[in-house]
Amino acid sequence: MAPSQAPSASPTTAAPTLSPTKNPTIHPCNDGTHGCDQDSGGGICVVGNDATNDDSWHCACAKGYYCIAGCVNVKGVNNDGTGDTAHKCLLSAAPTVSPTVSPTAHPSVSPTVSPTANPSLSPTETPTLSPTETPTTSPTAASFPPVAIDFNFEAKYRDISNTDVAGATDSDGACPRGWTCTGVAQVKDENYINDNKYNYAGQQGQQYLLIGGDLSVGSATSAEFTLPSTIQEAQYYRMGGADAPSGLYIKDAKTSETICGPSASAGEDTDVFFEQSCDLSTSGGRMVYIFVQDKNADTATFGKVLIDDIHFLDVNGDILGNARYFMPKSDTGALDWQLPHKVATDMTVRAVVKGSTGFYMKIDNDEKRIDLTLNAGSYSTVTIQRTSGIVSVLVEGDLDNTYDPVEMDGVVSNVGFSEGELINMSVETEA
C-alpha cells in the first residue's frame, strides 16, 4: 500500500513511551523488588503461595540459614513486594568435627546413662541377662587350689564334690597330677620303703613325692595357681639332706621370681619327714607355681629330696583347701576323706548322710569307729565334734539314739562314713 500524500495534522499518540512495554511482565521474585533479606544474602523469594493468584510469592531462608527477625511474614502473601523488609536470615554454624560431649536435650527413647568409653571390637557372643553392677578392675583370679594339682601325692581319689576325677591316679612311679617332672622325680609309695629296706618315716599318707636320691637328681614343677588373699604361709614335709640350691621353692608365675625358698634346716640329714614352712604373707592374689629340685648328687652322699603333704594356712592358722574324697573301698563301700593335713587339735565334722551305719577316724593309722543307726531311706545331718580328745556325736532329728562320747585322741589323717550314702561333708579344725 502506498504512503499517504501528506502527514497527519497531529501525532496519533500524545507522547512516545520512554521504553518499550515489557512483555511478559517480570515476577517480583525475579525483578529484585521482593526485599527478602538483602542484607545477609540468606533470604530467598519463593514463587507461589496463593492458588488463586499466579503472581503470589513469599519470603523464606535459604538452606543453611535460619530466620531471626520478621519471621511472622515468612509464609505471608506479598503481592507488592513490600511486606518482608524486616525479614532477616542468619547463617547456621558449621557442624562440629566430632559429637558433643553431652547428649542432646532430647535423647533417644532409651538412652544409655553415659556414652560408651570405647566400643568393643565385636558384639558380645552371648549377652548377659543384666549388666554388671560394678565391673571388676581385673579378671577374677582362678580358684584355689586348682583341682588339677595334687599336693598330697595320694592314690586315686574323688574330688570334694564327690565326683570321680578322670585319670586322678598318682601311682607308684608316675609324675603326680598337675606336675611336670624331670630326672628321677616320681610318686613313691610305702612299698618303696619296705622293698629297699630304707628307714624312711613320718610320711603323711601312703605316698609321697621323690625328687632325687643320694646318687640321682630330678625336679618337679607344679601347674600355676592363685594364692588366696588371706594366705599366710605354706607348710610341707621334707626329708633328706641335700644342700642349697636343692629344696622347695614357690615362684611368681610371670617372672619366675622366688617368693620363698628352703629354710635354713633344708639340708638337715634325716630319713624322717619333718615339717617346714614358707612365708607367703605378702603374696596374696599372686599367680604362682611350686618348683622342687635335687641337684646335689655329685657333691653329697646324703643328697636326697623327698616332699609330702604341701598345704596352705591363712592368717588365722586355718588350712586352706585341697581335701580329697578317696574312692569307696571295694570291700566295705566306705567313703574316705583324707584331710589336707594331719590334725592333732580339736575338730568338727559336719555331714549329710543317707542310711549310714557308722563314722570313723583314722588316728595314727588305726581306725576308730562310732556306730550310727540311721534310717536307710532318710537323710540325716550328723555333727561329730572332737574336743580335748573326746568325740561326741549329734544327729539332727534322731531322738531314739544317744551316742556315748568316745575317746579319739591322737593325730587324725582320715575321716569317713561306712556304707550308706554321703551327700556332703565339711571338716573344720582349730589351730
GUVEXDREN-623387 format. One record per residue (C-alpha): residue number from 1; x, y, z. Coordinates in nm, 2 decimals. Example, Ala and Ser with C-alpha at 12.3 -4.5 7.8 and 13.67 -1.06 7.14 Angstrom:
BEGIN
{1,{1.23,-0.45,0.78}}
{2,{1.37,-0.11,0.71}}
This chain:
BEGIN
{1,{0.00,0.00,0.00}}
{2,{0.14,0.34,-0.09}}
{3,{0.20,0.60,0.18}}
{4,{-0.03,0.89,0.23}}
{5,{0.01,1.20,0.02}}
{6,{0.08,1.41,0.33}}
{7,{0.14,1.36,0.70}}
{8,{-0.14,1.38,0.95}}
{9,{-0.21,1.71,1.11}}
{10,{-0.11,1.58,1.46}}
{11,{0.06,1.26,1.61}}
{12,{-0.17,0.98,1.70}}
{13,{-0.01,0.95,2.05}}
{14,{0.03,1.22,2.30}}
{15,{0.40,1.13,2.36}}
{16,{0.60,0.82,2.30}}
{17,{0.67,0.59,2.59}}
{18,{1.02,0.62,2.74}}
{19,{1.09,0.25,2.69}}
{20,{0.91,-0.04,2.53}}
{21,{0.65,-0.22,2.74}}
{22,{0.78,-0.54,2.89}}
{23,{0.62,-0.85,2.76}}
{24,{0.57,-1.07,2.96}}
{25,{0.57,-0.89,3.30}}
{26,{0.87,-1.00,3.53}}
{27,{0.77,-1.17,3.86}}
{28,{0.87,-0.98,4.18}}
{29,{1.09,-1.28,4.28}}
{30,{1.29,-1.22,3.97}}
{31,{1.29,-0.84,3.93}}
{32,{1.48,-0.76,4.26}}
{33,{1.18,-0.59,4.42}}
{34,{1.08,-0.87,4.68}}
{35,{1.30,-0.73,4.96}}
{36,{1.36,-1.07,5.12}}
{37,{1.67,-1.01,5.34}}
{38,{1.91,-0.84,5.11}}
{39,{2.15,-0.77,5.40}}
{40,{2.27,-1.13,5.47}}
{41,{2.20,-1.27,5.13}}
{42,{2.03,-1.57,5.30}}
{43,{1.68,-1.46,5.21}}
{44,{1.50,-1.61,4.92}}
{45,{1.18,-1.53,4.74}}
{46,{0.96,-1.83,4.69}}
{47,{0.71,-1.82,4.40}}
{48,{0.35,-1.92,4.47}}
{49,{0.15,-1.94,4.79}}
{50,{-0.20,-1.85,4.67}}
{51,{-0.36,-2.09,4.43}}
{52,{-0.59,-1.80,4.30}}
{53,{-0.31,-1.57,4.22}}
{54,{-0.03,-1.67,3.99}}
{55,{0.18,-1.37,4.09}}
{56,{0.18,-1.47,4.46}}
{57,{0.51,-1.51,4.65}}
{58,{0.66,-1.53,5.00}}
{59,{1.00,-1.50,5.17}}
{60,{1.20,-1.78,5.32}}
{61,{1.56,-1.86,5.43}}
{62,{1.80,-2.04,5.21}}
{63,{1.94,-2.38,5.31}}
{64,{2.20,-2.33,5.58}}
{65,{2.02,-2.02,5.72}}
{66,{1.76,-1.96,5.98}}
{67,{1.52,-1.68,6.04}}
{68,{1.59,-1.43,6.33}}
{69,{1.35,-1.14,6.26}}
{70,{1.03,-1.07,6.07}}
{71,{0.97,-1.44,6.06}}
{72,{0.59,-1.39,6.11}}
{73,{0.56,-1.30,5.75}}
{74,{0.78,-1.58,5.61}}
{75,{0.47,-1.75,5.48}}
{76,{0.26,-1.44,5.42}}
{77,{0.14,-1.35,5.07}}
{78,{0.31,-1.04,4.95}}
{79,{0.20,-0.92,4.61}}
{80,{0.35,-0.58,4.62}}
{81,{0.69,-0.69,4.74}}
{82,{0.69,-0.45,5.05}}
{83,{0.58,-0.68,5.33}}
{84,{0.91,-0.85,5.43}}
{85,{1.17,-0.58,5.46}}
{86,{1.23,-0.68,5.82}}
{87,{1.28,-1.04,5.74}}
{88,{1.64,-1.15,5.84}}
{89,{1.82,-1.48,5.79}}
{90,{2.13,-1.59,5.98}}
{91,{2.38,-1.85,5.86}}
{92,{2.38,-2.17,6.07}}
{93,{2.70,-2.27,6.24}}
{94,{2.91,-2.54,6.07}}
{95,{2.87,-2.89,6.22}}
{96,{3.14,-2.99,6.47}}
{97,{3.41,-3.24,6.37}}
{98,{3.30,-3.48,6.65}}
{99,{2.98,-3.53,6.85}}
{100,{2.92,-3.31,7.15}}
{101,{3.04,-3.45,7.49}}
{102,{2.69,-3.40,7.65}}
{103,{2.39,-3.57,7.50}}
{104,{2.12,-3.36,7.33}}
{105,{1.83,-3.21,7.53}}
{106,{1.60,-3.47,7.38}}
{107,{1.79,-3.80,7.37}}
{108,{1.66,-4.13,7.22}}
{109,{1.37,-4.31,7.38}}
{110,{1.61,-4.53,7.58}}
{111,{1.95,-4.36,7.60}}
{112,{2.24,-4.50,7.79}}
{113,{2.33,-4.34,8.12}}
{114,{2.67,-4.23,7.98}}
{115,{2.83,-4.28,7.65}}
{116,{3.05,-4.59,7.59}}
{117,{3.41,-4.51,7.65}}
{118,{3.55,-4.75,7.40}}
{119,{3.31,-4.97,7.20}}
{120,{3.41,-5.33,7.18}}
{121,{3.56,-5.45,6.85}}
{122,{3.28,-5.70,6.81}}
{123,{2.95,-5.77,6.98}}
{124,{2.93,-6.00,7.28}}
{125,{2.86,-6.35,7.16}}
{126,{2.60,-6.41,7.43}}
{127,{2.48,-6.10,7.61}}
{128,{2.43,-6.11,7.99}}
{129,{2.08,-6.10,8.13}}
{130,{2.17,-5.78,8.32}}
{131,{2.47,-5.55,8.33}}
{132,{2.74,-5.60,8.59}}
{133,{2.66,-5.38,8.89}}
{134,{3.02,-5.29,8.95}}
{135,{3.27,-5.42,8.70}}
{136,{3.59,-5.56,8.84}}
{137,{3.92,-5.38,8.76}}
{138,{4.08,-5.71,8.66}}
{139,{3.97,-6.06,8.57}}
{140,{3.87,-6.28,8.86}}
{141,{4.15,-6.50,8.99}}
{142,{4.14,-6.87,8.94}}
{143,{4.00,-7.08,9.22}}
{144,{4.24,-7.21,9.49}}
{145,{4.37,-7.47,9.49}}
{146,{4.32,-7.58,9.14}}
{147,{4.17,-7.93,9.14}}
{148,{4.42,-8.04,8.87}}
{149,{4.71,-8.02,9.11}}
{150,{4.77,-8.29,9.37}}
{151,{4.96,-8.16,9.68}}
{152,{4.92,-8.48,9.87}}
{153,{5.05,-8.73,9.62}}
{154,{4.80,-9.00,9.72}}
{155,{4.63,-9.27,9.52}}
{156,{4.31,-9.25,9.32}}
{157,{4.05,-9.01,9.47}}
{158,{3.73,-8.83,9.42}}
{159,{3.72,-8.45,9.43}}
{160,{3.54,-8.26,9.70}}
{161,{3.21,-8.27,9.51}}
{162,{3.22,-8.65,9.54}}
{163,{3.27,-8.68,9.17}}
{164,{3.52,-8.92,9.00}}
{165,{3.82,-8.73,8.87}}
{166,{3.92,-8.87,8.54}}
{167,{4.28,-9.00,8.54}}
{168,{4.31,-8.90,8.90}}
{169,{4.57,-9.16,8.99}}
{170,{4.91,-9.08,9.13}}
{171,{5.05,-9.43,9.11}}
{172,{5.39,-9.55,9.22}}
{173,{5.65,-9.44,8.96}}
{174,{5.43,-9.17,8.80}}
{175,{5.46,-8.79,8.79}}
{176,{5.18,-8.65,9.01}}
{177,{4.87,-8.48,8.86}}
{178,{4.93,-8.12,8.76}}
{179,{5.31,-8.15,8.78}}
{180,{5.59,-8.17,8.52}}
{181,{5.88,-8.40,8.63}}
{182,{6.24,-8.44,8.52}}
{183,{6.51,-8.68,8.62}}
{184,{6.40,-8.94,8.87}}
{185,{6.12,-8.73,9.02}}
{186,{5.81,-8.95,9.07}}
{187,{5.55,-9.06,9.32}}
{188,{5.66,-9.34,9.55}}
{189,{5.45,-9.55,9.80}}
{190,{5.53,-9.72,10.13}}
{191,{5.63,-10.03,9.94}}
{192,{5.94,-9.84,9.81}}
{193,{6.05,-9.80,10.17}}
{194,{6.00,-10.17,10.26}}
{195,{6.13,-10.32,9.94}}
{196,{6.45,-10.12,9.95}}
{197,{6.49,-10.15,10.33}}
{198,{6.50,-9.77,10.38}}
{199,{6.44,-9.63,10.72}}
{200,{6.21,-9.35,10.59}}
{201,{5.94,-9.25,10.84}}
{202,{5.70,-8.96,10.90}}
{203,{5.52,-8.96,10.57}}
{204,{5.17,-8.81,10.58}}
{205,{4.99,-9.08,10.39}}
{206,{5.07,-9.39,10.19}}
{207,{5.25,-9.20,9.91}}
{208,{5.50,-8.91,9.87}}
{209,{5.70,-8.73,9.60}}
{210,{6.06,-8.85,9.55}}
{211,{6.26,-8.57,9.37}}
{212,{6.61,-8.73,9.40}}
{213,{6.81,-8.99,9.59}}
{214,{7.16,-9.00,9.72}}
{215,{7.30,-9.07,9.37}}
{216,{7.02,-8.93,9.15}}
{217,{6.87,-8.60,9.08}}
{218,{6.54,-8.46,8.95}}
{219,{6.29,-8.18,8.96}}
{220,{5.91,-8.13,8.97}}
{221,{5.72,-7.81,8.87}}
{222,{5.35,-7.77,8.95}}
{223,{5.09,-7.60,8.74}}
{224,{5.02,-7.24,8.81}}
{225,{4.76,-7.14,9.07}}
{226,{4.65,-6.83,9.26}}
{227,{4.72,-6.76,9.62}}
{228,{4.42,-6.65,9.82}}
{229,{4.42,-6.30,9.96}}
{230,{4.41,-6.44,10.32}}
{231,{4.73,-6.66,10.26}}
{232,{4.98,-6.66,10.54}}
{233,{5.22,-6.95,10.47}}
{234,{5.28,-7.28,10.30}}
{235,{5.37,-7.58,10.51}}
{236,{5.51,-7.91,10.38}}
{237,{5.70,-8.22,10.49}}
{238,{6.05,-8.27,10.37}}
{239,{6.31,-8.54,10.41}}
{240,{6.67,-8.58,10.31}}
{241,{6.99,-8.38,10.34}}
{242,{7.05,-8.20,10.01}}
{243,{7.20,-7.86,10.05}}
{244,{7.10,-7.55,9.85}}
{245,{7.00,-7.49,9.58}}
{246,{6.80,-7.81,9.64}}
{247,{6.47,-7.79,9.80}}
{248,{6.12,-7.65,9.76}}
{249,{6.06,-7.30,9.61}}
{250,{5.74,-7.10,9.54}}
{251,{5.79,-6.87,9.25}}
{252,{5.60,-6.59,9.07}}
{253,{5.42,-6.73,8.76}}
{254,{5.50,-6.42,8.55}}
{255,{5.86,-6.35,8.64}}
{256,{5.98,-6.68,8.80}}
{257,{6.10,-6.47,9.09}}
{258,{6.14,-6.67,9.41}}
{259,{5.88,-6.57,9.66}}
{260,{6.01,-6.81,9.93}}
{261,{6.25,-7.09,9.93}}
{262,{6.40,-7.36,10.15}}
{263,{6.45,-7.28,10.52}}
{264,{6.79,-7.30,10.69}}
{265,{6.72,-7.66,10.80}}
{266,{6.66,-7.77,10.44}}
{267,{6.99,-7.95,10.43}}
{268,{6.94,-8.14,10.75}}
{269,{7.05,-8.50,10.72}}
{270,{6.75,-8.72,10.81}}
{271,{6.55,-9.01,10.69}}
{272,{6.24,-8.88,10.87}}
{273,{5.99,-8.63,10.72}}
{274,{6.00,-8.30,10.91}}
{275,{5.77,-8.00,10.87}}
{276,{5.90,-7.68,10.70}}
{277,{5.72,-7.36,10.62}}
{278,{5.74,-7.09,10.35}}
{279,{5.62,-6.73,10.42}}
{280,{5.35,-6.61,10.18}}
{281,{5.21,-6.33,10.40}}
{282,{5.27,-6.06,10.14}}
{283,{5.18,-6.26,9.83}}
{284,{4.80,-6.29,9.84}}
{285,{4.65,-6.28,9.50}}
{286,{4.97,-6.36,9.31}}
{287,{4.97,-6.63,9.05}}
{288,{5.25,-6.88,9.15}}
{289,{5.39,-7.23,9.09}}
{290,{5.59,-7.47,9.31}}
{291,{5.93,-7.58,9.20}}
{292,{6.12,-7.86,9.38}}
{293,{6.47,-7.98,9.28}}
{294,{6.75,-8.20,9.39}}
{295,{7.09,-8.10,9.24}}
{296,{7.34,-8.25,9.48}}
{297,{7.41,-8.60,9.35}}
{298,{7.77,-8.51,9.27}}
{299,{7.85,-8.33,9.59}}
{300,{7.67,-8.51,9.87}}
{301,{7.63,-8.87,9.96}}
{302,{7.32,-8.78,10.17}}
{303,{7.16,-8.57,9.89}}
{304,{6.81,-8.69,9.86}}
{305,{6.50,-8.47,9.85}}
{306,{6.15,-8.61,9.93}}
{307,{5.84,-8.40,9.97}}
{308,{5.49,-8.48,10.12}}
{309,{5.17,-8.30,10.21}}
{310,{5.20,-7.95,10.08}}
{311,{4.93,-7.74,10.24}}
{312,{4.85,-7.37,10.30}}
{313,{4.74,-7.18,10.60}}
{314,{4.55,-6.85,10.62}}
{315,{4.61,-6.56,10.86}}
{316,{4.41,-6.74,11.13}}
{317,{4.61,-7.06,11.10}}
{318,{4.33,-7.25,10.93}}
{319,{4.42,-7.49,10.65}}
{320,{4.31,-7.38,10.30}}
{321,{4.15,-7.63,10.07}}
{322,{4.28,-7.95,9.90}}
{323,{4.09,-8.21,10.09}}
{324,{4.01,-8.51,9.87}}
{325,{3.75,-8.78,9.88}}
{326,{3.90,-9.12,9.81}}
{327,{3.73,-9.39,9.61}}
{328,{3.50,-9.62,9.80}}
{329,{3.67,-9.92,9.95}}
{330,{3.60,-10.23,9.74}}
{331,{3.52,-10.45,10.04}}
{332,{3.31,-10.23,10.26}}
{333,{3.18,-9.94,10.03}}
{334,{3.31,-9.69,10.28}}
{335,{3.40,-9.34,10.17}}
{336,{3.73,-9.20,10.29}}
{337,{3.82,-8.83,10.31}}
{338,{4.19,-8.76,10.36}}
{339,{4.24,-8.44,10.55}}
{340,{4.46,-8.18,10.38}}
{341,{4.68,-8.20,10.69}}
{342,{4.71,-8.44,10.98}}
{343,{4.50,-8.29,11.27}}
{344,{4.61,-8.33,11.63}}
{345,{4.38,-8.05,11.76}}
{346,{4.01,-8.01,11.82}}
{347,{3.80,-8.05,11.51}}
{348,{3.44,-8.06,11.39}}
{349,{3.29,-8.27,11.11}}
{350,{2.95,-8.19,10.96}}
{351,{2.79,-8.42,10.71}}
{352,{2.46,-8.50,10.54}}
{353,{2.43,-8.88,10.50}}
{354,{2.17,-9.13,10.40}}
{355,{2.13,-9.46,10.58}}
{356,{2.49,-9.46,10.71}}
{357,{2.59,-9.73,10.97}}
{358,{2.90,-9.56,11.10}}
{359,{3.15,-9.28,11.11}}
{360,{3.52,-9.34,11.16}}
{361,{3.85,-9.16,11.20}}
{362,{4.20,-9.29,11.12}}
{363,{4.42,-9.20,11.41}}
{364,{4.78,-9.28,11.40}}
{365,{4.69,-9.53,11.12}}
{366,{4.44,-9.71,11.34}}
{367,{4.07,-9.69,11.25}}
{368,{3.83,-9.59,11.54}}
{369,{3.46,-9.61,11.48}}
{370,{3.14,-9.47,11.61}}
{371,{2.84,-9.68,11.52}}
{372,{2.54,-9.49,11.38}}
{373,{2.18,-9.62,11.34}}
{374,{2.02,-9.42,11.06}}
{375,{1.71,-9.50,10.86}}
{376,{1.81,-9.65,10.53}}
{377,{1.57,-9.42,10.33}}
{378,{1.62,-9.09,10.52}}
{379,{1.87,-8.81,10.52}}
{380,{2.03,-8.70,10.84}}
{381,{2.27,-8.42,10.93}}
{382,{2.54,-8.55,11.15}}
{383,{2.78,-8.34,11.36}}
{384,{3.09,-8.51,11.51}}
{385,{3.30,-8.29,11.74}}
{386,{3.63,-8.37,11.90}}
{387,{3.73,-8.16,12.20}}
{388,{4.03,-8.25,12.41}}
{389,{4.04,-8.59,12.26}}
{390,{3.68,-8.68,12.33}}
{391,{3.44,-8.72,12.04}}
{392,{3.07,-8.65,12.07}}
{393,{2.80,-8.71,11.80}}
{394,{2.48,-8.52,11.73}}
{395,{2.23,-8.65,11.47}}
{396,{1.97,-8.39,11.38}}
{397,{1.62,-8.53,11.43}}
{398,{1.74,-8.86,11.58}}
{399,{1.55,-8.89,11.91}}
{400,{1.58,-9.26,11.96}}
{401,{1.96,-9.30,11.99}}
{402,{2.21,-9.15,12.22}}
{403,{2.57,-9.18,12.12}}
{404,{2.81,-9.20,12.41}}
{405,{3.13,-8.99,12.39}}
{406,{3.43,-9.18,12.25}}
{407,{3.80,-9.12,12.33}}
{408,{3.97,-9.05,12.00}}
{409,{4.29,-8.87,12.09}}
{410,{4.59,-8.86,11.86}}
{411,{4.67,-8.74,11.51}}
{412,{4.38,-8.77,11.26}}
{413,{4.47,-8.83,10.89}}
{414,{4.13,-8.95,10.75}}
{415,{3.76,-8.93,10.83}}
{416,{3.48,-9.11,10.66}}
{417,{3.15,-9.29,10.67}}
{418,{3.10,-9.66,10.63}}
{419,{2.83,-9.78,10.39}}
{420,{2.52,-9.57,10.33}}
{421,{2.55,-9.26,10.11}}
{422,{2.75,-8.94,10.18}}
{423,{2.58,-8.63,10.03}}
{424,{2.83,-8.37,10.15}}
{425,{3.08,-8.31,10.43}}
{426,{3.30,-8.04,10.58}}
{427,{3.58,-8.05,10.83}}
{428,{3.68,-7.76,11.05}}
{429,{3.99,-7.76,11.25}}
{430,{4.13,-7.54,11.53}}
{431,{4.49,-7.42,11.51}}
